[in-house]
């Protein structure tokens, strides 16, 4: 699968945040994306491939959710309000580091809501 270069993907994600996310989620998301891309500058090729794949999926998911919400807003489809993100399947196994990242993200999101 061919991906955009890391800088192109990075800018595309930030643009999508600006267009589609509420202000509090945008600021949290921007900080997180910048941190993750900075940390993965020196990743091994196989890690970089997985990293780019996951962030490309994130961008696709964000765009699809935003388009669906726009369709509902203009009355093109009759459906419930769409929320950003998706639930993880229960059978997903996460590493200790991933669990810690999710907990940190949850805490930061809770702070942003206050």
PDB file as gemmi writes it, atoms N, CA and C in Angstrom:
CRYST1    1.000    1.000    1.000  90.00  90.00  90.00 P 1                      
ATOM      1  N   UNK A   1       0.852  -1.186   0.000  1.00  0.00           N  
ATOM      2  CA  UNK A   1       0.000   0.000   0.000  1.00  0.00           C  
ATOM      3  C   UNK A   1       0.892   1.242   0.000  1.00  0.00           C  
ATOM      4  N   UNK A   2       0.630   2.180  -0.873  1.00  0.00           N  
ATOM      5  CA  UNK A   2       1.423   3.399  -0.974  1.00  0.00           C  
ATOM      6  C   UNK A   2       0.817   4.483  -0.083  1.00  0.00           C  
ATOM      7  N   UNK A   3       1.669   5.121   0.662  1.00  0.00           N  
ATOM      8  CA  UNK A   3       1.241   6.186   1.564  1.00  0.00           C  
ATOM      9  C   UNK A   3       1.832   7.511   1.112  1.00  0.00           C  
ATOM     10  N   UNK A   4       1.197   8.570   1.565  1.00  0.00           N  
ATOM     11  CA  UNK A   4       1.785   9.890   1.387  1.00  0.00           C  
ATOM     12  C   UNK A   4       3.034   9.948   2.268  1.00  0.00           C  
ATOM     13  N   UNK A   5       3.907  10.879   1.986  1.00  0.00           N  
ATOM     14  CA  UNK A   5       5.090  11.027   2.830  1.00  0.00           C  
ATOM     15  C   UNK A   5       4.648  11.460   4.227  1.00  0.00           C  
ATOM     16  N   UNK A   6       5.484  11.207   5.247  1.00  0.00           N  
ATOM     17  CA  UNK A   6       5.100  11.615   6.604  1.00  0.00           C  
ATOM     18  C   UNK A   6       4.715  13.093   6.725  1.00  0.00           C  
ATOM     19  N   UNK A   7       5.467  14.029   6.126  1.00  0.00           N  
ATOM     20  CA  UNK A   7       5.045  15.433   6.250  1.00  0.00           C  
ATOM     21  C   UNK A   7       3.685  15.710   5.606  1.00  0.00           C  
ATOM     22  N   UNK A   8       3.397  15.062   4.481  1.00  0.00           N  
ATOM     23  CA  UNK A   8       2.106  15.270   3.812  1.00  0.00           C  
ATOM     24  C   UNK A   8       0.982  14.705   4.667  1.00  0.00           C  
ATOM     25  N   UNK A   9       1.168  13.506   5.219  1.00  0.00           N  
ATOM     26  CA  UNK A   9       0.155  12.907   6.079  1.00  0.00           C  
ATOM     27  C   UNK A   9      -0.055  13.757   7.330  1.00  0.00           C  
ATOM     28  N   UNK A  10       1.031  14.216   7.920  1.00  0.00           N  
ATOM     29  CA  UNK A  10       0.972  15.068   9.114  1.00  0.00           C  
ATOM     30  C   UNK A  10       0.133  16.321   8.849  1.00  0.00           C  
ATOM     31  N   UNK A  11       0.433  17.022   7.761  1.00  0.00           N  
ATOM     32  CA  UNK A  11      -0.321  18.245   7.425  1.00  0.00           C  
ATOM     33  C   UNK A  11      -1.773  17.937   7.101  1.00  0.00           C  
ATOM     34  N   UNK A  12      -2.027  16.811   6.443  1.00  0.00           N  
ATOM     35  CA  UNK A  12      -3.404  16.424   6.126  1.00  0.00           C  
ATOM     36  C   UNK A  12      -4.214  16.171   7.392  1.00  0.00           C  
ATOM     37  N   UNK A  13      -3.601  15.546   8.368  1.00  0.00           N  
ATOM     38  CA  UNK A  13      -4.295  15.285   9.642  1.00  0.00           C  
ATOM     39  C   UNK A  13      -4.597  16.603  10.346  1.00  0.00           C  
ATOM     40  N   UNK A  14      -3.631  17.507  10.409  1.00  0.00           N  
ATOM     41  CA  UNK A  14      -3.872  18.793  11.064  1.00  0.00           C  
ATOM     42  C   UNK A  14      -4.960  19.592  10.345  1.00  0.00           C  
ATOM     43  N   UNK A  15      -4.975  19.533   9.009  1.00  0.00           N  
ATOM     44  CA  UNK A  15      -6.040  20.211   8.253  1.00  0.00           C  
ATOM     45  C   UNK A  15      -7.410  19.589   8.554  1.00  0.00           C  
ATOM     46  N   UNK A  16      -7.455  18.276   8.639  1.00  0.00           N  
ATOM     47  CA  UNK A  16      -8.716  17.600   8.953  1.00  0.00           C  
ATOM     48  C   UNK A  16      -9.191  17.971  10.356  1.00  0.00           C  
ATOM     49  N   UNK A  17      -8.262  18.054  11.300  1.00  0.00           N  
ATOM     50  CA  UNK A  17      -8.626  18.501  12.649  1.00  0.00           C  
ATOM     51  C   UNK A  17      -9.238  19.900  12.590  1.00  0.00           C  
ATOM     52  N   UNK A  18      -8.598  20.785  11.833  1.00  0.00           N  
ATOM     53  CA  UNK A  18      -9.075  22.171  11.752  1.00  0.00           C  
ATOM     54  C   UNK A  18     -10.472  22.236  11.142  1.00  0.00           C  
ATOM     55  N   UNK A  19     -10.722  21.431  10.127  1.00  0.00           N  
ATOM     56  CA  UNK A  19     -12.017  21.445   9.444  1.00  0.00           C  
ATOM     57  C   UNK A  19     -13.125  20.753  10.224  1.00  0.00           C  
ATOM     58  N   UNK A  20     -12.792  19.665  10.902  1.00  0.00           N  
ATOM     59  CA  UNK A  20     -13.843  18.775  11.375  1.00  0.00           C  
ATOM     60  C   UNK A  20     -13.992  18.623  12.884  1.00  0.00           C  
ATOM     61  N   UNK A  21     -12.990  18.966  13.661  1.00  0.00           N  
ATOM     62  CA  UNK A  21     -13.087  18.721  15.101  1.00  0.00           C  
ATOM     63  C   UNK A  21     -13.518  19.965  15.867  1.00  0.00           C  
ATOM     64  N   UNK A  22     -14.279  19.763  16.941  1.00  0.00           N  
ATOM     65  CA  UNK A  22     -14.571  20.896  17.830  1.00  0.00           C  
ATOM     66  C   UNK A  22     -13.259  21.416  18.421  1.00  0.00           C  
ATOM     67  N   UNK A  23     -13.256  22.658  18.848  1.00  0.00           N  
ATOM     68  CA  UNK A  23     -12.037  23.326  19.298  1.00  0.00           C  
ATOM     69  C   UNK A  23     -11.284  22.544  20.375  1.00  0.00           C  
ATOM     70  N   UNK A  24     -11.994  22.060  21.401  1.00  0.00           N  
ATOM     71  CA  UNK A  24     -11.301  21.362  22.481  1.00  0.00           C  
ATOM     72  C   UNK A  24     -10.676  20.053  22.001  1.00  0.00           C  
ATOM     73  N   UNK A  25     -11.367  19.327  21.138  1.00  0.00           N  
ATOM     74  CA  UNK A  25     -10.785  18.095  20.602  1.00  0.00           C  
ATOM     75  C   UNK A  25      -9.664  18.396  19.615  1.00  0.00           C  
ATOM     76  N   UNK A  26      -9.800  19.491  18.889  1.00  0.00           N  
ATOM     77  CA  UNK A  26      -8.762  19.858  17.927  1.00  0.00           C  
ATOM     78  C   UNK A  26      -7.443  20.133  18.639  1.00  0.00           C  
ATOM     79  N   UNK A  27      -7.479  20.929  19.699  1.00  0.00           N  
ATOM     80  CA  UNK A  27      -6.227  21.257  20.385  1.00  0.00           C  
ATOM     81  C   UNK A  27      -5.601  20.008  20.986  1.00  0.00           C  
ATOM     82  N   UNK A  28      -6.410  19.144  21.568  1.00  0.00           N  
ATOM     83  CA  UNK A  28      -5.894  17.893  22.129  1.00  0.00           C  
ATOM     84  C   UNK A  28      -5.326  17.011  21.022  1.00  0.00           C  
ATOM     85  N   UNK A  29      -6.077  16.877  19.922  1.00  0.00           N  
ATOM     86  CA  UNK A  29      -5.624  16.046  18.811  1.00  0.00           C  
ATOM     87  C   UNK A  29      -4.363  16.556  18.162  1.00  0.00           C  
ATOM     88  N   UNK A  30      -4.264  17.872  17.989  1.00  0.00           N  
ATOM     89  CA  UNK A  30      -3.069  18.451  17.375  1.00  0.00           C  
ATOM     90  C   UNK A  30      -1.827  18.170  18.212  1.00  0.00           C  
ATOM     91  N   UNK A  31      -1.944  18.340  19.508  1.00  0.00           N  
ATOM     92  CA  UNK A  31      -0.806  18.087  20.399  1.00  0.00           C  
ATOM     93  C   UNK A  31      -0.396  16.626  20.310  1.00  0.00           C  
ATOM     94  N   UNK A  32      -1.381  15.742  20.331  1.00  0.00           N  
ATOM     95  CA  UNK A  32      -1.100  14.308  20.280  1.00  0.00           C  
ATOM     96  C   UNK A  32      -0.430  13.915  18.963  1.00  0.00           C  
ATOM     97  N   UNK A  33      -0.955  14.420  17.847  1.00  0.00           N  
ATOM     98  CA  UNK A  33      -0.390  14.093  16.535  1.00  0.00           C  
ATOM     99  C   UNK A  33       1.052  14.599  16.443  1.00  0.00           C  
ATOM    100  N   UNK A  34       1.283  15.829  16.868  1.00  0.00           N  
ATOM    101  CA  UNK A  34       2.642  16.389  16.802  1.00  0.00           C  
ATOM    102  C   UNK A  34       3.609  15.560  17.637  1.00  0.00           C  
ATOM    103  N   UNK A  35       3.171  15.165  18.820  1.00  0.00           N  
ATOM    104  CA  UNK A  35       4.019  14.364  19.697  1.00  0.00           C  
ATOM    105  C   UNK A  35       4.331  13.001  19.073  1.00  0.00           C  
ATOM    106  N   UNK A  36       3.314  12.341  18.533  1.00  0.00           N  
ATOM    107  CA  UNK A  36       3.513  11.016  17.946  1.00  0.00           C  
ATOM    108  C   UNK A  36       4.428  11.070  16.722  1.00  0.00           C  
ATOM    109  N   UNK A  37       4.232  12.045  15.851  1.00  0.00           N  
ATOM    110  CA  UNK A  37       5.089  12.137  14.664  1.00  0.00           C  
ATOM    111  C   UNK A  37       6.528  12.465  15.073  1.00  0.00           C  
ATOM    112  N   UNK A  38       6.689  13.300  16.085  1.00  0.00           N  
ATOM    113  CA  UNK A  38       8.032  13.630  16.562  1.00  0.00           C  
ATOM    114  C   UNK A  38       8.717  12.373  17.124  1.00  0.00           C  
ATOM    115  N   UNK A  39       7.981  11.576  17.890  1.00  0.00           N  
ATOM    116  CA  UNK A  39       8.555  10.372  18.497  1.00  0.00           C  
ATOM    117  C   UNK A  39       8.915   9.305  17.470  1.00  0.00           C  
ATOM    118  N   UNK A  40       8.250   9.297  16.340  1.00  0.00           N  
ATOM    119  CA  UNK A  40       8.474   8.248  15.351  1.00  0.00           C  
ATOM    120  C   UNK A  40       9.397   8.661  14.207  1.00  0.00           C  
ATOM    121  N   UNK A  41      10.080   9.784  14.352  1.00  0.00           N  
ATOM    122  CA  UNK A  41      11.010  10.225  13.298  1.00  0.00           C  
ATOM    123  C   UNK A  41      12.129   9.217  13.070  1.00  0.00           C  
ATOM    124  N   UNK A  42      12.534   8.530  14.114  1.00  0.00           N  
ATOM    125  CA  UNK A  42      13.658   7.599  14.009  1.00  0.00           C  
ATOM    126  C   UNK A  42      13.206   6.139  14.098  1.00  0.00           C  
ATOM    127  N   UNK A  43      11.953   5.873  13.775  1.00  0.00           N  
ATOM    128  CA  UNK A  43      11.426   4.506  13.853  1.00  0.00           C  
ATOM    129  C   UNK A  43      12.067   3.615  12.794  1.00  0.00           C  
ATOM    130  N   UNK A  44      12.126   2.333  13.106  1.00  0.00           N  
ATOM    131  CA  UNK A  44      12.607   1.347  12.143  1.00  0.00           C  
ATOM    132  C   UNK A  44      11.609   1.280  10.990  1.00  0.00           C  
ATOM    133  N   UNK A  45      12.065   0.874   9.807  1.00  0.00           N  
ATOM    134  CA  UNK A  45      11.181   0.857   8.631  1.00  0.00           C  
ATOM    135  C   UNK A  45       9.866   0.099   8.847  1.00  0.00           C  
ATOM    136  N   UNK A  46       9.916  -1.069   9.488  1.00  0.00           N  
ATOM    137  CA  UNK A  46       8.673  -1.825   9.687  1.00  0.00           C  
ATOM    138  C   UNK A  46       7.735  -1.112  10.667  1.00  0.00           C  
ATOM    139  N   UNK A  47       8.310  -0.420  11.657  1.00  0.00           N  
ATOM    140  CA  UNK A  47       7.493   0.363  12.586  1.00  0.00           C  
ATOM    141  C   UNK A  47       6.930   1.595  11.876  1.00  0.00           C  
ATOM    142  N   UNK A  48       7.734   2.206  11.041  1.00  0.00           N  
ATOM    143  CA  UNK A  48       7.286   3.389  10.307  1.00  0.00           C  
ATOM    144  C   UNK A  48       6.135   3.032   9.367  1.00  0.00           C  
ATOM    145  N   UNK A  49       6.206   1.866   8.740  1.00  0.00           N  
ATOM    146  CA  UNK A  49       5.134   1.420   7.851  1.00  0.00           C  
ATOM    147  C   UNK A  49       3.826   1.242   8.627  1.00  0.00           C  
ATOM    148  N   UNK A  50       3.900   0.591   9.775  1.00  0.00           N  
ATOM    149  CA  UNK A  50       2.703   0.408  10.597  1.00  0.00           C  
ATOM    150  C   UNK A  50       2.180   1.751  11.108  1.00  0.00           C  
ATOM    151  N   UNK A  51       3.086   2.625  11.505  1.00  0.00           N  
ATOM    152  CA  UNK A  51       2.728   3.960  11.986  1.00  0.00           C  
ATOM    153  C   UNK A  51       1.960   4.731  10.908  1.00  0.00           C  
ATOM    154  N   UNK A  52       2.499   4.737   9.690  1.00  0.00           N  
ATOM    155  CA  UNK A  52       1.851   5.456   8.591  1.00  0.00           C  
ATOM    156  C   UNK A  52       0.502   4.820   8.252  1.00  0.00           C  
ATOM    157  N   UNK A  53       0.442   3.506   8.297  1.00  0.00           N  
ATOM    158  CA  UNK A  53      -0.806   2.801   8.016  1.00  0.00           C  
ATOM    159  C   UNK A  53      -1.889   3.203   9.024  1.00  0.00           C  
ATOM    160  N   UNK A  54      -1.557   3.192  10.301  1.00  0.00           N  
ATOM    161  CA  UNK A  54      -2.543   3.517  11.332  1.00  0.00           C  
ATOM    162  C   UNK A  54      -2.990   4.976  11.253  1.00  0.00           C  
ATOM    163  N   UNK A  55      -2.057   5.884  11.006  1.00  0.00           N  
ATOM    164  CA  UNK A  55      -2.445   7.291  10.908  1.00  0.00           C  
ATOM    165  C   UNK A  55      -3.238   7.557   9.631  1.00  0.00           C  
ATOM    166  N   UNK A  56      -2.971   6.817   8.561  1.00  0.00           N  
ATOM    167  CA  UNK A  56      -3.777   6.939   7.348  1.00  0.00           C  
ATOM    168  C   UNK A  56      -5.201   6.457   7.609  1.00  0.00           C  
ATOM    169  N   UNK A  57      -5.331   5.355   8.350  1.00  0.00           N  
ATOM    170  CA  UNK A  57      -6.666   4.861   8.726  1.00  0.00           C  
ATOM    171  C   UNK A  57      -7.389   5.883   9.600  1.00  0.00           C  
ATOM    172  N   UNK A  58      -6.650   6.509  10.515  1.00  0.00           N  
ATOM    173  CA  UNK A  58      -7.250   7.534  11.374  1.00  0.00           C  
ATOM    174  C   UNK A  58      -7.794   8.687  10.518  1.00  0.00           C  
ATOM    175  N   UNK A  59      -7.006   9.146   9.567  1.00  0.00           N  
ATOM    176  CA  UNK A  59      -7.434  10.245   8.700  1.00  0.00           C  
ATOM    177  C   UNK A  59      -8.676   9.846   7.903  1.00  0.00           C  
ATOM    178  N   UNK A  60      -8.678   8.623   7.389  1.00  0.00           N  
ATOM    179  CA  UNK A  60      -9.856   8.135   6.653  1.00  0.00           C  
ATOM    180  C   UNK A  60     -11.086   8.095   7.557  1.00  0.00           C  
ATOM    181  N   UNK A  61     -10.928   7.587   8.764  1.00  0.00           N  
ATOM    182  CA  UNK A  61     -12.045   7.487   9.709  1.00  0.00           C  
ATOM    183  C   UNK A  61     -12.571   8.878  10.073  1.00  0.00           C  
ATOM    184  N   UNK A  62     -11.676   9.800  10.330  1.00  0.00           N  
ATOM    185  CA  UNK A  62     -12.065  11.168  10.660  1.00  0.00           C  
ATOM    186  C   UNK A  62     -12.842  11.806   9.502  1.00  0.00           C  
ATOM    187  N   UNK A  63     -12.360  11.614   8.291  1.00  0.00           N  
ATOM    188  CA  UNK A  63     -13.015  12.184   7.117  1.00  0.00           C  
ATOM    189  C   UNK A  63     -14.387  11.564   6.880  1.00  0.00           C  
ATOM    190  N   UNK A  64     -14.493  10.242   7.020  1.00  0.00           N  
ATOM    191  CA  UNK A  64     -15.785   9.573   6.822  1.00  0.00           C  
ATOM    192  C   UNK A  64     -16.806  10.026   7.862  1.00  0.00           C  
ATOM    193  N   UNK A  65     -16.378  10.139   9.108  1.00  0.00           N  
ATOM    194  CA  UNK A  65     -17.285  10.576  10.164  1.00  0.00           C  
ATOM    195  C   UNK A  65     -17.740  12.006   9.916  1.00  0.00           C  
ATOM    196  N   UNK A  66     -16.822  12.868   9.514  1.00  0.00           N  
ATOM    197  CA  UNK A  66     -17.179  14.264   9.248  1.00  0.00           C  
ATOM    198  C   UNK A  66     -18.149  14.369   8.068  1.00  0.00           C  
ATOM    199  N   UNK A  67     -17.903  13.597   7.012  1.00  0.00           N  
ATOM    200  CA  UNK A  67     -18.826  13.619   5.861  1.00  0.00           C  
ATOM    201  C   UNK A  67     -20.206  13.124   6.258  1.00  0.00           C  
ATOM    202  N   UNK A  68     -20.246  12.085   7.076  1.00  0.00           N  
ATOM    203  CA  UNK A  68     -21.540  11.557   7.518  1.00  0.00           C  
ATOM    204  C   UNK A  68     -22.280  12.581   8.369  1.00  0.00           C  
ATOM    205  N   UNK A  69     -21.556  13.257   9.256  1.00  0.00           N  
ATOM    206  CA  UNK A  69     -22.195  14.289  10.086  1.00  0.00           C  
ATOM    207  C   UNK A  69     -22.697  15.433   9.225  1.00  0.00           C  
ATOM    208  N   UNK A  70     -21.927  15.819   8.211  1.00  0.00           N  
ATOM    209  CA  UNK A  70     -22.364  16.883   7.305  1.00  0.00           C  
ATOM    210  C   UNK A  70     -23.619  16.467   6.547  1.00  0.00           C  
ATOM    211  N   UNK A  71     -23.684  15.207   6.130  1.00  0.00           N  
ATOM    212  CA  UNK A  71     -24.859  14.706   5.417  1.00  0.00           C  
ATOM    213  C   UNK A  71     -26.097  14.747   6.298  1.00  0.00           C  
ATOM    214  N   UNK A  72     -25.925  14.391   7.564  1.00  0.00           N  
ATOM    215  CA  UNK A  72     -27.047  14.451   8.502  1.00  0.00           C  
ATOM    216  C   UNK A  72     -27.461  15.895   8.712  1.00  0.00           C  
ATOM    217  N   UNK A  73     -26.494  16.777   8.865  1.00  0.00           N  
ATOM    218  CA  UNK A  73     -26.766  18.191   9.142  1.00  0.00           C  
ATOM    219  C   UNK A  73     -27.570  18.856   8.024  1.00  0.00           C  
ATOM    220  N   UNK A  74     -27.259  18.526   6.777  1.00  0.00           N  
ATOM    221  CA  UNK A  74     -27.975  19.154   5.661  1.00  0.00           C  
ATOM    222  C   UNK A  74     -29.232  18.379   5.267  1.00  0.00           C  
ATOM    223  N   UNK A  75     -29.496  17.285   5.959  1.00  0.00           N  
ATOM    224  CA  UNK A  75     -30.701  16.525   5.701  1.00  0.00           C  
ATOM    225  C   UNK A  75     -30.599  15.552   4.543  1.00  0.00           C  
ATOM    226  N   UNK A  76     -29.397  15.296   4.076  1.00  0.00           N  
ATOM    227  CA  UNK A  76     -29.222  14.363   2.966  1.00  0.00           C  
ATOM    228  C   UNK A  76     -29.500  12.925   3.398  1.00  0.00           C  
ATOM    229  N   UNK A  77     -29.256  12.637   4.652  1.00  0.00           N  
ATOM    230  CA  UNK A  77     -29.582  11.319   5.201  1.00  0.00           C  
ATOM    231  C   UNK A  77     -30.323  11.520   6.508  1.00  0.00           C  
ATOM    232  N   UNK A  78     -31.191  10.599   6.814  1.00  0.00           N  
ATOM    233  CA  UNK A  78     -31.956  10.656   8.048  1.00  0.00           C  
ATOM    234  C   UNK A  78     -31.371   9.624   8.997  1.00  0.00           C  
ATOM    235  N   UNK A  79     -30.568  10.084   9.919  1.00  0.00           N  
ATOM    236  CA  UNK A  79     -29.888   9.165  10.816  1.00  0.00           C  
ATOM    237  C   UNK A  79     -29.572   9.879  12.111  1.00  0.00           C  
ATOM    238  N   UNK A  80     -29.131   9.093  13.114  1.00  0.00           N  
ATOM    239  CA  UNK A  80     -28.715   9.682  14.383  1.00  0.00           C  
ATOM    240  C   UNK A  80     -27.425  10.467  14.192  1.00  0.00           C  
ATOM    241  N   UNK A  81     -27.109  11.300  15.148  1.00  0.00           N  
ATOM    242  CA  UNK A  81     -25.879  12.088  15.098  1.00  0.00           C  
ATOM    243  C   UNK A  81     -24.681  11.152  15.177  1.00  0.00           C  
ATOM    244  N   UNK A  82     -23.698  11.421  14.336  1.00  0.00           N  
ATOM    245  CA  UNK A  82     -22.480  10.631  14.331  1.00  0.00           C  
ATOM    246  C   UNK A  82     -21.487  11.232  15.314  1.00  0.00           C  
ATOM    247  N   UNK A  83     -20.767  10.366  16.002  1.00  0.00           N  
ATOM    248  CA  UNK A  83     -19.713  10.814  16.907  1.00  0.00           C  
ATOM    249  C   UNK A  83     -18.367  10.480  16.292  1.00  0.00           C  
ATOM    250  N   UNK A  84     -17.359  11.218  16.706  1.00  0.00           N  
ATOM    251  CA  UNK A  84     -16.013  10.945  16.220  1.00  0.00           C  
ATOM    252  C   UNK A  84     -15.446   9.736  16.943  1.00  0.00           C  
ATOM    253  N   UNK A  85     -14.609   8.986  16.236  1.00  0.00           N  
ATOM    254  CA  UNK A  85     -13.973   7.824  16.816  1.00  0.00           C  
ATOM    255  C   UNK A  85     -14.815   6.577  16.668  1.00  0.00           C  
ATOM    256  N   UNK A  86     -14.297   5.502  17.215  1.00  0.00           N  
ATOM    257  CA  UNK A  86     -15.034   4.250  17.202  1.00  0.00           C  
ATOM    258  C   UNK A  86     -14.577   3.421  18.391  1.00  0.00           C  
ATOM    259  N   UNK A  87     -15.427   2.511  18.802  1.00  0.00           N  
ATOM    260  CA  UNK A  87     -15.102   1.646  19.926  1.00  0.00           C  
ATOM    261  C   UNK A  87     -14.160   0.543  19.479  1.00  0.00           C  
ATOM    262  N   UNK A  88     -13.246   0.182  20.370  1.00  0.00           N  
ATOM    263  CA  UNK A  88     -12.353  -0.933  20.085  1.00  0.00           C  
ATOM    264  C   UNK A  88     -13.083  -2.242  20.330  1.00  0.00           C  
ATOM    265  N   UNK A  89     -12.833  -3.244  19.511  1.00  0.00           N  
ATOM    266  CA  UNK A  89     -13.417  -4.565  19.796  1.00  0.00           C  
ATOM    267  C   UNK A  89     -12.879  -5.084  21.134  1.00  0.00           C  
ATOM    268  N   UNK A  90     -13.670  -5.848  21.831  1.00  0.00           N  
ATOM    269  CA  UNK A  90     -13.273  -6.351  23.153  1.00  0.00           C  
ATOM    270  C   UNK A  90     -12.092  -7.309  23.099  1.00  0.00           C  
ATOM    271  N   UNK A  91     -11.868  -7.952  21.965  1.00  0.00           N  
ATOM    272  CA  UNK A  91     -10.797  -8.939  21.872  1.00  0.00           C  
ATOM    273  C   UNK A  91      -9.437  -8.348  21.488  1.00  0.00           C  
ATOM    274  N   UNK A  92      -9.341  -7.030  21.410  1.00  0.00           N  
ATOM    275  CA  UNK A  92      -8.078  -6.383  21.076  1.00  0.00           C  
ATOM    276  C   UNK A  92      -7.145  -6.449  22.285  1.00  0.00           C  
ATOM    277  N   UNK A  93      -5.940  -6.922  22.050  1.00  0.00           N  
ATOM    278  CA  UNK A  93      -4.948  -6.978  23.115  1.00  0.00           C  
ATOM    279  C   UNK A  93      -4.001  -5.797  22.951  1.00  0.00           C  
ATOM    280  N   UNK A  94      -3.853  -5.006  24.012  1.00  0.00           N  
ATOM    281  CA  UNK A  94      -2.990  -3.840  23.980  1.00  0.00           C  
ATOM    282  C   UNK A  94      -1.796  -4.068  24.887  1.00  0.00           C  
ATOM    283  N   UNK A  95      -0.658  -3.511  24.480  1.00  0.00           N  
ATOM    284  CA  UNK A  95       0.533  -3.602  25.317  1.00  0.00           C  
ATOM    285  C   UNK A  95       0.379  -2.667  26.509  1.00  0.00           C  
ATOM    286  N   UNK A  96       1.241  -2.834  27.462  1.00  0.00           N  
ATOM    287  CA  UNK A  96       1.215  -1.971  28.646  1.00  0.00           C  
ATOM    288  C   UNK A  96       1.424  -0.507  28.247  1.00  0.00           C  
ATOM    289  N   UNK A  97       2.305  -0.272  27.269  1.00  0.00           N  
ATOM    290  CA  UNK A  97       2.559   1.085  26.785  1.00  0.00           C  
ATOM    291  C   UNK A  97       1.307   1.675  26.124  1.00  0.00           C  
ATOM    292  N   UNK A  98       0.619   0.872  25.332  1.00  0.00           N  
ATOM    293  CA  UNK A  98      -0.602   1.348  24.683  1.00  0.00           C  
ATOM    294  C   UNK A  98      -1.696   1.659  25.705  1.00  0.00           C  
ATOM    295  N   UNK A  99      -1.814   0.816  26.724  1.00  0.00           N  
ATOM    296  CA  UNK A  99      -2.792   1.067  27.782  1.00  0.00           C  
ATOM    297  C   UNK A  99      -2.476   2.372  28.502  1.00  0.00           C  
ATOM    298  N   UNK A 100      -1.199   2.617  28.746  1.00  0.00           N  
ATOM    299  CA  UNK A 100      -0.792   3.858  29.409  1.00  0.00           C  
ATOM    300  C   UNK A 100      -1.100   5.058  28.521  1.00  0.00           C  
ATOM    301  N   UNK A 101      -0.858   4.940  27.214  1.00  0.00           N  
ATOM    302  CA  UNK A 101      -1.173   6.033  26.290  1.00  0.00           C  
ATOM    303  C   UNK A 101      -2.669   6.329  26.277  1.00  0.00           C  
ATOM    304  N   UNK A 102      -3.481   5.286  26.280  1.00  0.00           N  
ATOM    305  CA  UNK A 102      -4.933   5.488  26.310  1.00  0.00           C  
ATOM    306  C   UNK A 102      -5.369   6.164  27.598  1.00  0.00           C  
ATOM    307  N   UNK A 103      -4.774   5.776  28.710  1.00  0.00           N  
ATOM    308  CA  UNK A 103      -5.120   6.392  29.992  1.00  0.00           C  
ATOM    309  C   UNK A 103      -4.715   7.868  30.000  1.00  0.00           C  
ATOM    310  N   UNK A 104      -3.534   8.169  29.479  1.00  0.00           N  
ATOM    311  CA  UNK A 104      -3.080   9.558  29.397  1.00  0.00           C  
ATOM    312  C   UNK A 104      -4.010  10.375  28.504  1.00  0.00           C  
ATOM    313  N   UNK A 105      -4.409   9.802  27.384  1.00  0.00           N  
ATOM    314  CA  UNK A 105      -5.329  10.481  26.475  1.00  0.00           C  
ATOM    315  C   UNK A 105      -6.675  10.729  27.147  1.00  0.00           C  
ATOM    316  N   UNK A 106      -7.176   9.725  27.891  1.00  0.00           N  
ATOM    317  CA  UNK A 106      -8.444   9.875  28.602  1.00  0.00           C  
ATOM    318  C   UNK A 106      -8.359  11.013  29.614  1.00  0.00           C  
ATOM    319  N   UNK A 107      -7.262  11.074  30.358  1.00  0.00           N  
ATOM    320  CA  UNK A 107      -7.072  12.125  31.352  1.00  0.00           C  
ATOM    321  C   UNK A 107      -7.004  13.507  30.699  1.00  0.00           C  
ATOM    322  N   UNK A 108      -6.280  13.625  29.583  1.00  0.00           N  
ATOM    323  CA  UNK A 108      -6.170  14.903  28.887  1.00  0.00           C  
ATOM    324  C   UNK A 108      -7.520  15.329  28.308  1.00  0.00           C  
ATOM    325  N   UNK A 109      -8.267  14.372  27.799  1.00  0.00           N  
ATOM    326  CA  UNK A 109      -9.596  14.701  27.266  1.00  0.00           C  
ATOM    327  C   UNK A 109     -10.506  15.177  28.375  1.00  0.00           C  
ATOM    328  N   UNK A 110     -10.415  14.560  29.550  1.00  0.00           N  
ATOM    329  CA  UNK A 110     -11.230  14.971  30.693  1.00  0.00           C  
ATOM    330  C   UNK A 110     -10.856  16.381  31.126  1.00  0.00           C  
ATOM    331  N   UNK A 111      -9.562  16.710  31.118  1.00  0.00           N  
ATOM    332  CA  UNK A 111      -9.108  18.060  31.466  1.00  0.00           C  
ATOM    333  C   UNK A 111      -9.645  19.086  30.467  1.00  0.00           C  
ATOM    334  N   UNK A 112      -9.636  18.721  29.189  1.00  0.00           N  
ATOM    335  CA  UNK A 112     -10.072  19.651  28.136  1.00  0.00           C  
ATOM    336  C   UNK A 112     -11.564  19.970  28.253  1.00  0.00           C  
ATOM    337  N   UNK A 113     -12.337  19.056  28.793  1.00  0.00           N  
ATOM    338  CA  UNK A 113     -13.784  19.269  28.917  1.00  0.00           C  
ATOM    339  C   UNK A 113     -14.129  20.216  30.055  1.00  0.00           C  
ATOM    340  N   UNK A 114     -13.220  20.358  31.028  1.00  0.00           N  
ATOM    341  CA  UNK A 114     -13.515  21.206  32.195  1.00  0.00           C  
ATOM    342  C   UNK A 114     -13.433  22.651  31.887  1.00  0.00           C  
TER     343      UNK A 114                                                      
END                                                                             
